[in-house]
Amino acid sequence: MIKRLLFITLMLCGSSILFAQTLEEFKQIVNSEMNRAEGKMQAPVNVNTENYDLKYTRLEFDLDPAVNYIDGVVTTYFEAKEDLTSITFDFSNALPVSSVTRNGVSLTYSQNANDELVVNFPQIITTGSLDSLTVSYAGTPSATQAAFTASSHNGVPIIYTLSEPYGSKDWWPCKQDLNDKIDSIQVKITAPSQYVSVSNGLETNVVDDGSLKTTTFEHKHPIPAYLVAIAITNYQVYSHTVGSGADSFDIINYVYPETLATAQASTPATVDIMNLFQNLFEVYPYHDEKYGHAQFGWGGGMEHTTVSFMGGFSRGLIAHELAHQWFGDKVTCGSWRDIWLNEGFATYLAGLVEEHLDGPSDFLNWKQAKISNITSNVGGYVYLQPSDTVNVSRIFSARLSYNKASMVLHMLRKKVGDADFYQGLQNYLADPNLSYDYAHTPDFISHMENQSGMALQEFFDDWIYGEGYPMYDINWTQNTGAIDVVVNQTTSMPSSVDFFEMNIPIRLIGDSGQVLDVTLDNTTNGQSFNVPVSFPVVSVEFDPEYDLISKFNTVTLSSDKINISEVDINIFPNPGENKFSIEKPENVSISHVKIYDTAGKLVSVTDGMAVIDVSLLASGVHKVLIETNRGTVQKSFVKN
């Protein structure tokens, strides 16, 4: 979903029309995801709702799109996790409750300034008991979080909801924290007959008396409160079918009449994307009900379970929101620190659409754009720090929660191999402790380790729990029947990650156009490799397919075998202000010192000096290349 008040400027590379379209499309996706979070920081975890387990909720609404008003009756079935003398729901005090009943008997209740509805029981509800109550209320929902919106399109009234993360309480009594899903829901919407109603799950009944129409939806899978949604307007409805026979299900599109032709030209792509995701992962999690799109007034999309609300129908938006049905809806991040489990996965799956439906060239462009944006800043964690969770724009950071997280998944895929990567994801989705429930980052790591047989904690410590990215200097020498390669690495945030153990892809180009792709298992700095090759090599390319998050990479042909390493040369003081000195062995002579800024621009070149003036450099991290008679060494320097 999208946050309309906050906009992220993405620094994606490329100036082509294709890149510009990709940038704008991705901005819409991210802004929509952020929009749903605007009110999040106003609602901390409510410990008063932790003593019961939600089992079933029936939501009945009388609505008229022309009126910003809701008349609701919500019945909640729950199991007591301890003896209860009362029960608390998250519910806005802007909507006055008219009655609460249990088995037809009225109960006493109160609404407070903390947006809580507290219902009192005349006798104790004992631990393990299954019980229910019904809340009746009416009024104009709060506009603070814009979770319930009465608006118009082309002069026609519309009502729609968008609740992530804590907006549900603005229009129905619920439990909003990421710790309990409702096992199943029923939604009944009564509205003037000229309108079409939309909600989660399967449409099971429509009763129309010519004046009012009541539409019933059944959703029989666990669902968190923020994914419950409704919309009502003069939708035109059409569908696509996925599969055939008993295994088929419908993709139902609810679109404005004025955009029907455009939508009908765009939504068929959903079938191809659905088939791709089902082939790669598992059958669509809600195939026994439906998938659908409902047009609404935001600029991006929101992945409500079984029906994504859409501001448009670009293929990238369709792919992103559909991907969430697996990663975000079926398995939901268990805290906002784990938001990458939702957004990084949805972003990467949209990239897989490029790879499988468009081809290698488009996927390469997709990866290149992601890496350019990721490395536009030197730091930032994918797994949020506690202080990050009070900053909405940081939670939904395009650079970190979306782009870096998606490329980390791609690097993980390259590390473990396609077979184990996809099987690990299938196992993660099928885990009975996570399926239709909540997950945390260690849950995902465990599945990938178990499937691959690899120890992956260091990888995740570097890329998910750590900051920054590596920068490489590759030196190579032609030998008979082989080339010798030395790999030097510096990092953009050495205080967080001093070395990234990575598989480094290089491409050897021969004198007659021969190509040999090689992967170097780089585990130490200054590491040497002897690479057998059957042809004379004229050039070496670093990471030709953009499979690695990195920047400032150089490849140098040396006339002599390289035997210099990072430990042989140091710069000090570091950090520094006006100058730094180079410490080196006596048998090493310096030819040039080149300094690059964070954008990769060469900002300083000095010939043969051991003391370098940096007084004119901007503050921040710089890459320093020290060219010597024994090879080139790469260092990071921080200018205070």
C-alpha positions as CSV (number, residue, x, y, z in Angstrom):
1,M,0.0,0.0,0.0
2,I,1.1,3.6,-0.4
3,K,1.8,6.5,1.9
4,R,0.6,9.6,0.1
5,L,2.2,12.2,2.2
6,L,5.8,10.9,2.1
7,F,7.7,10.5,-1.1
8,I,11.0,8.8,-1.6
9,T,13.4,10.0,-4.2
10,L,15.1,7.0,-5.7
11,M,18.5,7.3,-7.3
12,L,18.2,4.6,-10.0
13,C,20.8,4.6,-12.7
14,G,20.1,5.1,-16.4
15,S,18.5,7.8,-18.4
16,S,16.5,5.8,-20.8
17,I,12.8,5.9,-21.1
18,L,12.6,2.4,-19.8
19,F,14.5,3.3,-16.6
20,A,12.4,6.4,-16.1
21,Q,9.2,4.3,-16.4
22,T,10.6,1.8,-14.0
23,L,11.6,4.5,-11.5
24,E,8.2,6.1,-11.5
25,E,6.4,2.8,-11.2
26,F,8.5,1.8,-8.3
27,K,8.0,5.1,-6.5
28,Q,4.3,4.5,-6.7
29,I,4.6,1.1,-5.2
30,V,6.8,2.3,-2.3
31,N,4.7,5.3,-1.6
32,S,1.6,3.2,-1.5
33,E,3.3,0.8,0.9
34,M,4.3,3.7,3.1
35,N,0.9,5.3,3.1
36,R,-0.6,2.4,5.0
37,A,1.9,3.0,7.7
38,E,1.4,6.7,8.4
39,G,-0.4,6.3,11.6
40,K,1.6,3.3,12.9
41,M,3.8,5.2,15.3
42,Q,0.7,6.5,17.1
43,A,-0.2,3.0,18.2
44,P,2.2,1.0,20.3
45,V,1.6,-2.7,21.0
46,N,-1.6,-3.0,23.1
47,V,-0.9,-5.5,25.9
48,N,-4.6,-5.3,26.9
49,T,-5.6,-7.3,23.8
50,E,-3.1,-10.2,24.4
51,N,-5.3,-12.4,26.6
52,Y,-7.6,-13.8,24.0
53,D,-7.2,-15.6,20.6
54,L,-9.4,-14.5,17.7
55,K,-11.3,-17.4,16.0
56,Y,-14.0,-15.9,13.8
57,T,-15.3,-12.4,13.0
58,R,-18.5,-11.5,11.2
59,L,-18.6,-7.9,9.9
60,E,-21.9,-6.4,8.8
61,F,-22.0,-2.9,7.3
62,D,-24.7,-0.6,6.0
63,L,-23.0,1.9,3.6
64,D,-23.8,4.4,1.0
65,P,-20.8,5.6,-1.0
66,A,-22.3,9.1,-1.2
67,V,-22.1,9.5,2.6
68,N,-19.0,9.4,4.8
69,Y,-20.7,7.2,7.4
70,I,-20.6,3.6,8.6
71,D,-23.3,1.6,10.4
72,G,-21.6,-1.6,11.6
73,V,-22.4,-4.7,13.6
74,V,-19.3,-6.9,14.3
75,T,-19.5,-10.3,16.0
76,T,-16.3,-11.7,17.4
77,Y,-15.7,-15.3,18.5
78,F,-12.7,-15.7,20.7
79,E,-10.9,-18.2,23.0
80,A,-9.8,-17.0,26.4
81,K,-6.1,-17.4,27.0
82,E,-6.6,-16.6,30.7
83,D,-9.6,-16.0,33.0
84,L,-11.4,-13.0,31.7
85,T,-13.5,-10.5,33.5
86,S,-13.4,-8.1,30.6
87,I,-12.2,-8.0,27.0
88,T,-10.5,-5.1,25.1
89,F,-10.6,-4.3,21.4
90,D,-8.7,-1.6,19.5
91,F,-11.5,0.7,18.4
92,S,-11.6,4.5,17.7
93,N,-13.6,6.5,20.2
94,A,-14.7,8.6,17.2
95,L,-17.3,5.9,16.5
96,P,-19.8,5.6,19.4
97,V,-20.9,2.1,20.3
98,S,-24.7,1.8,20.8
99,S,-24.7,-1.7,22.3
100,V,-22.7,-4.8,23.1
101,T,-24.5,-8.1,23.5
102,R,-23.6,-11.7,24.4
103,N,-26.1,-14.4,23.6
104,G,-28.7,-11.7,23.3
105,V,-28.0,-10.2,26.7
106,S,-26.6,-6.6,26.9
107,L,-23.2,-6.1,28.4
108,T,-21.7,-3.0,30.0
109,Y,-18.8,-1.4,28.1
110,S,-16.7,1.8,27.9
111,Q,-14.7,3.6,25.2
112,N,-11.6,5.5,26.3
113,A,-9.1,8.0,24.9
114,N,-6.7,5.3,24.1
115,D,-9.0,4.1,21.3
116,E,-10.0,1.0,23.3
117,L,-13.4,-0.6,23.6
118,V,-13.6,-2.4,27.0
119,V,-16.4,-4.9,27.5
120,N,-17.3,-6.2,30.9
121,F,-18.5,-9.8,31.6
122,P,-21.0,-10.5,34.4
123,Q,-19.2,-13.8,35.1
124,I,-15.6,-14.9,34.5
125,I,-14.9,-16.4,31.1
126,T,-12.5,-19.2,32.1
127,T,-9.3,-20.0,30.4
128,G,-9.8,-22.1,27.2
129,S,-13.5,-21.2,26.8
130,L,-14.8,-20.2,23.4
131,D,-17.2,-17.3,23.5
132,S,-18.5,-14.5,21.4
133,L,-20.1,-11.0,21.6
134,T,-21.6,-8.5,19.2
135,V,-20.8,-4.8,18.9
136,S,-23.1,-2.3,17.2
137,Y,-21.9,1.2,16.4
138,A,-22.4,4.0,13.8
139,G,-20.8,7.3,12.9
140,T,-18.2,9.1,10.7
141,P,-14.8,7.3,10.9
142,S,-11.8,9.3,11.9
143,A,-9.8,10.8,9.0
144,T,-6.5,10.7,10.9
145,Q,-5.1,7.7,9.2
146,A,-7.4,7.8,6.1
147,A,-8.2,4.1,6.7
148,F,-11.8,4.7,5.7
149,T,-12.3,7.0,2.8
150,A,-15.4,8.4,1.1
151,S,-14.5,10.0,-2.1
152,S,-15.4,10.0,-5.8
153,H,-14.1,9.1,-9.2
154,N,-15.3,10.7,-12.4
155,G,-18.1,12.2,-10.3
156,V,-19.3,8.9,-8.9
157,P,-19.1,8.2,-5.1
158,I,-16.8,5.5,-3.7
159,I,-15.9,4.2,-0.3
160,Y,-12.8,2.1,0.2
161,T,-10.5,1.2,3.1
162,L,-6.8,0.9,3.6
163,S,-5.8,0.0,7.1
164,E,-2.1,-1.1,7.3
165,P,-0.8,-1.1,9.8
166,Y,-3.1,0.4,12.5
167,G,-6.1,1.9,10.7
168,S,-8.5,-1.0,11.2
169,K,-9.6,0.4,14.5
170,D,-10.9,3.5,12.7
171,W,-13.8,1.6,11.2
172,W,-14.3,-1.7,13.2
173,P,-13.4,-3.2,16.6
174,C,-10.4,-5.4,16.2
175,K,-7.0,-6.5,17.4
176,Q,-4.3,-4.8,15.4
177,D,-1.0,-6.1,16.7
178,L,1.2,-8.5,14.7
179,N,0.5,-11.4,17.1
180,D,-2.9,-12.8,16.2
181,K,-4.7,-13.6,13.0
182,I,-8.4,-14.2,12.8
183,D,-9.0,-17.8,11.7
184,S,-11.8,-16.8,9.3
185,I,-14.1,-13.9,8.5
186,Q,-17.5,-13.2,6.9
187,V,-18.2,-9.7,5.5
188,K,-21.7,-8.6,4.6
189,I,-22.1,-5.2,2.9
190,T,-25.5,-3.6,2.3
191,A,-25.4,-0.6,-0.1
192,P,-27.7,1.0,-2.7
193,S,-28.4,-1.5,-5.5
194,Q,-26.6,0.5,-8.2
195,Y,-23.2,-0.2,-6.6
196,V,-20.9,-3.2,-6.5
197,S,-19.3,-4.3,-3.2
198,V,-15.9,-5.9,-2.8
199,S,-14.2,-7.6,0.1
200,N,-11.9,-10.5,1.0
201,G,-12.6,-14.0,0.1
202,L,-15.3,-15.7,-2.0
203,E,-18.6,-13.9,-2.9
204,T,-21.2,-16.4,-1.6
205,N,-24.5,-14.6,-1.7
206,V,-26.2,-11.5,-3.2
207,V,-29.7,-10.4,-2.1
208,D,-31.1,-7.4,-4.1
209,D,-34.5,-6.0,-3.4
210,G,-34.2,-3.3,-6.1
211,S,-33.3,-0.6,-3.6
212,L,-30.6,-2.2,-1.4
213,K,-28.2,-5.0,-2.2
214,T,-26.5,-7.2,0.4
215,T,-23.4,-8.9,-0.7
216,T,-21.7,-11.6,1.4
217,F,-18.1,-12.7,1.3
218,E,-16.5,-15.6,3.1
219,H,-12.7,-15.8,3.8
220,K,-11.8,-19.0,5.4
221,H,-8.1,-18.5,6.0
222,P,-6.3,-16.7,8.8
223,I,-6.0,-13.0,8.3
224,P,-4.5,-10.0,10.3
225,A,-6.8,-7.0,10.9
226,Y,-4.8,-4.7,8.6
227,L,-5.6,-6.9,5.5
228,V,-9.4,-6.8,6.0
229,A,-10.8,-4.5,3.4
230,I,-14.0,-3.3,1.7
231,A,-14.8,-1.1,-1.3
232,I,-18.1,0.1,-2.9
233,T,-18.7,2.0,-6.1
234,N,-20.1,1.5,-9.7
235,Y,-17.5,-1.1,-10.6
236,Q,-17.4,-2.9,-13.9
237,V,-16.5,-6.6,-13.2
238,Y,-14.7,-9.0,-15.5
239,S,-12.5,-12.0,-14.8
240,H,-9.7,-14.2,-16.0
241,T,-9.3,-17.9,-15.3
242,V,-6.2,-19.6,-14.0
243,G,-5.8,-23.3,-14.7
244,S,-8.6,-25.6,-15.8
245,G,-11.1,-28.0,-14.4
246,A,-11.4,-28.6,-10.7
247,D,-8.0,-26.8,-10.1
248,S,-9.1,-23.6,-11.8
249,F,-9.9,-20.3,-10.0
250,D,-10.8,-16.8,-11.0
251,I,-9.0,-13.5,-11.0
252,I,-11.8,-11.0,-10.6
253,N,-11.2,-7.4,-11.6
254,Y,-13.4,-4.6,-10.2
255,V,-12.6,-1.4,-12.2
256,Y,-14.0,2.0,-12.9
257,P,-16.1,2.2,-16.0
258,E,-14.0,5.1,-17.3
259,T,-10.8,3.0,-17.2
260,L,-12.3,-0.3,-18.3
261,A,-10.6,-0.5,-21.7
262,T,-7.2,0.3,-20.2
263,A,-7.6,-2.2,-17.4
264,Q,-8.8,-4.9,-19.8
265,A,-5.6,-4.5,-21.8
266,S,-3.4,-4.7,-18.7
267,T,-4.8,-7.3,-16.3
268,P,-4.3,-10.4,-18.5
269,A,-0.6,-10.2,-17.5
270,T,-1.8,-11.3,-14.0
271,V,-2.5,-14.8,-15.4
272,D,1.1,-15.2,-16.6
273,I,2.5,-13.8,-13.4
274,M,0.3,-16.1,-11.3
275,N,1.4,-19.1,-13.3
276,L,5.0,-18.1,-12.8
277,F,4.8,-17.7,-9.1
278,Q,2.8,-21.0,-8.7
279,N,5.6,-22.8,-10.7
280,L,8.4,-21.3,-8.6
281,F,6.8,-21.5,-5.2
282,E,3.5,-23.2,-4.6
283,V,-0.1,-23.1,-5.6
284,Y,-1.7,-19.7,-4.9
285,P,-2.5,-19.7,-1.2
286,Y,-6.2,-18.7,-1.6
287,H,-7.0,-20.6,-4.8
288,D,-10.1,-22.0,-3.2
289,E,-11.5,-18.5,-3.1
290,K,-10.2,-16.0,-5.6
291,Y,-7.6,-13.4,-6.5
292,G,-8.7,-10.0,-7.6
293,H,-8.0,-6.3,-8.2
294,A,-10.2,-3.5,-7.0
295,Q,-9.5,0.0,-8.2
296,F,-9.3,2.7,-5.6
297,G,-8.1,6.2,-5.0
298,W,-4.4,5.8,-4.1
299,G,-1.6,6.0,-6.6
300,G,-0.1,2.5,-5.9
301,G,-1.5,-0.7,-4.5
302,M,-2.3,-2.6,-1.3
303,E,-2.1,-6.3,-1.0
304,H,-5.4,-7.1,0.8
305,T,-5.8,-10.9,1.1
306,T,-7.4,-12.3,-2.1
307,V,-8.0,-8.8,-3.5
308,S,-5.3,-6.2,-4.0
309,F,-6.6,-2.6,-4.1
310,M,-5.0,-0.9,-7.1
311,G,-4.4,2.7,-8.2
312,G,-3.3,1.5,-11.6
313,F,-2.6,-1.7,-13.5
314,S,1.1,-1.6,-14.6
315,R,2.7,-5.0,-14.7
316,G,5.2,-4.1,-12.0
317,L,2.5,-3.1,-9.6
318,I,0.4,-6.2,-10.5
319,A,3.5,-8.4,-9.8
320,H,4.5,-6.7,-6.5
321,E,1.0,-6.9,-5.0
322,L,0.4,-10.5,-6.2
323,A,3.7,-11.5,-4.7
324,H,2.5,-10.3,-1.3
325,Q,-0.2,-13.0,-1.3
326,W,2.6,-15.4,-0.5
327,F,5.1,-13.2,1.2
328,G,3.2,-10.8,3.5
329,D,-0.3,-12.2,3.5
330,K,0.2,-16.0,3.9
331,V,3.4,-15.6,5.9
332,T,3.4,-12.1,7.5
333,C,6.4,-10.3,9.1
334,G,6.1,-10.8,12.8
335,S,7.5,-7.3,13.6
336,W,8.2,-4.1,11.7
337,R,11.9,-4.8,12.2
338,D,11.3,-7.8,9.9
339,I,9.5,-5.7,7.2
340,W,12.0,-7.0,4.6
341,L,10.3,-10.4,4.8
342,N,7.3,-8.6,3.2
343,E,8.7,-5.9,1.0
344,G,12.1,-7.4,-0.1
345,F,10.4,-10.6,-1.2
346,A,7.7,-8.8,-3.2
347,T,10.3,-6.6,-4.9
348,Y,12.4,-9.6,-5.8
349,L,9.5,-11.5,-7.2
350,A,8.7,-8.6,-9.4
351,G,12.3,-8.9,-10.6
352,L,11.7,-12.6,-11.3
353,V,8.9,-11.6,-13.6
354,E,11.4,-9.5,-15.6
355,E,13.8,-12.5,-15.7
356,H,11.3,-15.2,-16.7
357,L,8.9,-13.2,-18.9
358,D,11.2,-10.7,-20.5
359,G,14.6,-12.3,-20.5
360,P,18.2,-11.8,-19.3
361,S,18.7,-8.3,-20.7
362,D,15.7,-6.9,-18.9
363,F,16.6,-8.7,-15.7
364,L,20.2,-7.4,-15.9
365,N,18.8,-3.8,-16.2
366,W,16.6,-4.5,-13.2
367,K,19.6,-5.6,-11.1
368,Q,21.8,-2.7,-12.3
369,A,19.1,-0.2,-11.2
370,K,18.7,-1.8,-7.8
371,I,22.5,-1.8,-7.2
372,S,22.8,1.8,-8.2
373,N,20.1,2.8,-5.8
374,I,21.5,0.6,-2.9
375,T,25.0,2.1,-3.2
376,S,23.8,5.7,-3.5
377,N,24.4,5.8,0.3
378,V,27.1,4.0,2.2
379,G,25.1,2.6,5.2
380,G,21.8,1.5,6.5
381,Y,20.5,-1.8,7.9
382,V,17.9,-4.0,6.2
383,Y,16.9,-5.4,9.6
384,L,15.6,-2.3,11.4
385,Q,17.2,-1.1,14.6
386,P,14.7,-0.4,17.4
387,S,15.0,3.3,16.9
388,D,14.1,2.9,13.2
389,T,10.7,1.6,14.0
390,V,9.4,5.1,15.1
391,N,10.2,6.5,11.6
392,V,7.7,5.5,8.9
393,S,9.9,6.6,6.0
394,R,12.8,4.5,7.4
395,I,10.5,1.4,7.8
396,F,9.5,1.7,4.1
397,S,12.9,2.7,2.8
398,A,13.0,2.0,-0.9
399,R,16.7,1.7,-0.8
400,L,16.9,-0.7,2.1
401,S,13.6,-2.5,2.9
402,Y,12.8,-3.0,-0.8
403,N,15.9,-2.8,-3.1
404,K,18.7,-4.0,-0.8
405,A,16.6,-6.7,0.6
406,S,15.6,-7.9,-2.9
407,M,19.2,-8.0,-4.0
408,V,20.3,-9.8,-0.8
409,L,17.8,-12.5,-1.8
410,H,19.3,-12.6,-5.3
411,M,22.8,-13.0,-3.8
412,L,21.5,-15.7,-1.5
413,R,20.1,-17.5,-4.6
414,K,23.5,-17.3,-6.3
415,K,25.2,-18.6,-3.1
416,V,23.1,-21.6,-2.5
417,G,22.0,-22.4,-6.1
418,D,18.6,-22.2,-7.7
419,A,17.4,-25.7,-6.5
420,D,18.0,-25.1,-2.8
421,F,16.9,-21.4,-3.0
422,Y,13.5,-22.2,-4.4
423,Q,13.1,-25.3,-2.3
424,G,14.0,-23.4,0.8
425,L,11.4,-20.8,0.0
426,Q,8.8,-23.5,-0.5
427,N,9.7,-25.0,2.8
428,Y,9.4,-21.6,4.5
429,L,5.9,-21.1,3.0
430,A,4.8,-24.6,4.0
431,D,6.2,-24.5,7.6
432,P,3.1,-25.2,9.8
433,N,4.5,-22.8,12.4
434,L,4.7,-19.9,9.8
435,S,2.0,-20.8,7.2
436,Y,-0.9,-18.4,7.5
437,D,0.9,-17.0,10.5
438,Y,3.8,-14.7,11.4
439,A,7.6,-15.1,10.7
440,H,10.8,-13.4,11.9
441,T,14.2,-13.3,10.2
442,P,15.7,-16.2,12.1
443,D,12.8,-18.4,10.8
444,F,13.8,-17.7,7.2
445,I,17.5,-18.2,7.9
446,S,16.8,-21.6,9.5
447,H,14.9,-22.8,6.5
448,M,17.6,-21.7,4.1
449,E,20.4,-23.3,6.2
450,N,18.5,-26.6,6.6
451,Q,17.8,-26.8,2.9
452,S,21.2,-25.8,1.6
453,G,23.3,-27.5,4.3
454,M,25.3,-24.3,4.5
455,A,26.1,-22.1,7.5
456,L,24.5,-18.8,6.4
457,Q,24.6,-16.8,9.6
458,E,27.7,-14.9,8.5
459,F,26.0,-14.0,5.2
460,F,22.9,-12.6,7.0
461,D,25.0,-10.9,9.7
462,D,26.8,-9.0,6.9
463,W,23.9,-8.3,4.6
464,I,20.8,-8.1,6.8
465,Y,22.0,-7.3,10.3
466,G,25.0,-5.3,9.1
467,E,25.5,-2.2,7.0
468,G,27.2,-1.3,3.8
469,Y,28.7,-3.1,0.8
470,P,32.1,-4.2,-0.5
471,M,34.3,-2.4,-3.0
472,Y,36.8,-4.4,-5.0
473,D,40.1,-4.0,-6.7
474,I,40.9,-7.0,-9.0
475,N,44.5,-7.4,-10.2
476,W,45.3,-10.1,-12.8
477,T,48.3,-11.4,-14.6
478,Q,48.5,-13.6,-17.7
479,N,50.4,-16.9,-17.2
480,T,50.8,-19.9,-19.5
481,G,47.5,-21.8,-19.4
482,A,46.1,-19.7,-16.6
483,I,45.7,-16.2,-15.1
484,D,46.7,-15.2,-11.6
485,V,44.2,-13.0,-9.8
486,V,44.5,-11.1,-6.5
487,V,41.3,-9.7,-4.9
488,N,41.4,-6.7,-2.6
489,Q,38.3,-5.5,-0.8
490,T,37.3,-2.5,1.3
491,T,33.9,-1.8,2.7
492,S,31.7,1.3,2.8
493,M,30.9,0.8,6.6
494,P,34.0,-0.9,8.1
495,S,32.7,-0.2,11.6
496,S,29.8,-2.5,10.9
497,V,31.2,-5.1,8.4
498,D,35.0,-5.1,7.8
499,F,34.9,-7.9,5.2
500,F,32.2,-9.5,3.1
501,E,32.9,-13.2,2.3
502,M,31.4,-13.5,-1.1
503,N,31.5,-15.5,-4.3
504,I,32.8,-13.1,-6.9
505,P,31.9,-13.6,-10.5
506,I,34.4,-12.6,-13.2
507,R,34.3,-13.0,-17.0
508,L,37.5,-13.7,-19.0
509,I,37.5,-12.5,-22.5
510,G,39.9,-14.2,-25.0
511,D,41.8,-12.7,-28.0
512,S,39.4,-14.3,-30.4
513,G,36.2,-13.4,-28.5
514,Q,36.2,-16.5,-26.2
515,V,34.3,-16.1,-23.0
516,L,34.8,-18.0,-19.7
517,D,32.8,-17.2,-16.6
518,V,34.5,-17.9,-13.3
519,T,33.4,-17.6,-9.7
520,L,36.0,-16.8,-7.0
521,D,35.3,-17.8,-3.4
522,N,36.7,-14.7,-1.8
523,T,37.1,-15.4,2.0
524,T,40.1,-13.2,2.9
525,N,41.5,-9.8,1.8
526,G,44.4,-9.9,-0.7
527,Q,43.4,-13.5,-1.6
528,S,45.2,-15.0,-4.7
529,F,43.6,-17.3,-7.2
530,N,45.1,-19.3,-10.1
531,V,42.4,-19.7,-12.8
532,P,43.1,-22.2,-15.6
533,V,42.1,-20.9,-19.0
534,S,42.7,-22.4,-22.5
535,F,43.0,-19.2,-24.4
536,P,45.0,-15.9,-24.1
537,V,43.0,-13.5,-22.0
538,V,42.8,-9.9,-23.2
539,S,40.4,-8.5,-20.6
540,V,38.6,-9.4,-17.3
541,E,35.2,-8.2,-16.4
542,F,34.0,-7.9,-12.8
543,D,30.4,-9.1,-12.0
544,P,29.2,-8.9,-15.6
545,E,25.6,-9.9,-14.8
546,Y,25.3,-7.5,-11.8
547,D,24.8,-10.3,-9.3
548,L,26.6,-8.6,-6.4
549,I,25.9,-5.4,-4.4
550,S,29.1,-3.5,-4.8
551,K,30.6,-0.2,-6.0
552,F,33.9,1.5,-7.0
553,N,35.2,-1.7,-8.5
554,T,38.3,-1.7,-10.6
555,V,40.1,-4.4,-12.7
556,T,43.8,-3.9,-13.4
557,L,46.2,-5.9,-15.6
558,S,49.6,-6.1,-14.0
559,S,52.8,-6.8,-15.8
560,D,54.4,-8.4,-12.8
561,K,52.8,-11.0,-10.5
562,I,51.1,-9.2,-7.7
563,N,52.2,-9.9,-4.2
564,I,51.1,-6.8,-2.3
565,S,48.2,-7.0,0.1
566,E,46.1,-4.7,2.3
567,V,48.3,-5.5,5.3
568,D,51.4,-4.1,3.5
569,I,49.9,-0.6,3.0
570,N,47.9,1.5,5.4
571,I,46.7,5.1,5.5
572,F,46.6,7.2,8.7
573,P,45.1,9.0,10.4
574,N,41.8,7.5,9.4
575,P,39.3,9.2,9.9
576,G,41.2,12.4,9.2
577,E,40.7,16.0,8.4
578,N,43.3,17.8,6.2
579,K,45.8,15.1,5.2
580,F,46.7,11.4,5.5
581,S,50.0,9.6,5.2
582,I,50.6,6.3,3.5
583,E,52.6,3.6,5.4
584,K,54.3,1.1,3.0
585,P,57.2,-1.3,2.8
586,E,60.6,0.2,1.6
587,N,60.6,-1.9,-1.6
588,V,57.2,-0.5,-2.7
589,S,57.1,2.7,-4.7
590,I,53.9,4.7,-5.2
591,S,53.0,5.9,-8.7
592,H,49.6,7.4,-8.2
593,V,47.0,7.9,-5.5
594,K,43.4,8.3,-6.8
595,I,40.5,9.3,-4.6
596,Y,36.8,8.8,-5.5
597,D,33.8,10.3,-3.8
598,T,30.6,8.4,-2.8
599,A,29.1,8.9,-6.3
600,G,32.1,7.2,-7.9
601,K,33.5,10.5,-9.3
602,L,37.3,10.9,-9.4
603,V,38.0,13.9,-7.1
604,S,41.8,13.8,-6.6
605,V,44.9,12.4,-8.3
606,T,48.4,12.7,-6.8
607,D,51.6,11.4,-8.3
608,G,54.1,9.5,-6.3
609,M,53.5,11.1,-2.8
610,A,53.2,9.4,0.6
611,V,51.4,12.4,2.2
612,I,48.1,13.3,0.6
613,D,46.3,16.7,1.0
614,V,42.6,16.0,1.5
615,S,41.6,19.4,2.9
616,L,39.3,20.1,-0.1
617,L,37.5,16.8,0.0
618,A,33.9,16.7,1.2
619,S,33.1,15.0,4.5
620,G,32.2,11.3,4.3
621,V,33.6,8.0,3.0
622,H,36.0,8.0,0.0
623,K,37.6,5.2,-2.0
624,V,41.4,5.5,-2.3
625,L,43.3,3.6,-4.9
626,I,47.1,3.4,-4.3
627,E,48.9,2.4,-7.4
628,T,52.4,0.9,-6.8
629,N,55.1,-1.0,-8.6
630,R,53.7,-4.2,-6.9
631,G,50.1,-3.7,-7.7
632,T,47.1,-1.6,-6.7
633,V,45.7,-1.4,-3.2
634,Q,42.2,-0.1,-2.4
635,K,41.4,1.6,0.9
636,S,38.5,3.5,2.4
637,F,39.2,6.9,4.0
638,V,36.7,8.8,6.1
639,K,37.0,12.6,5.9
640,N,35.8,14.3,9.1
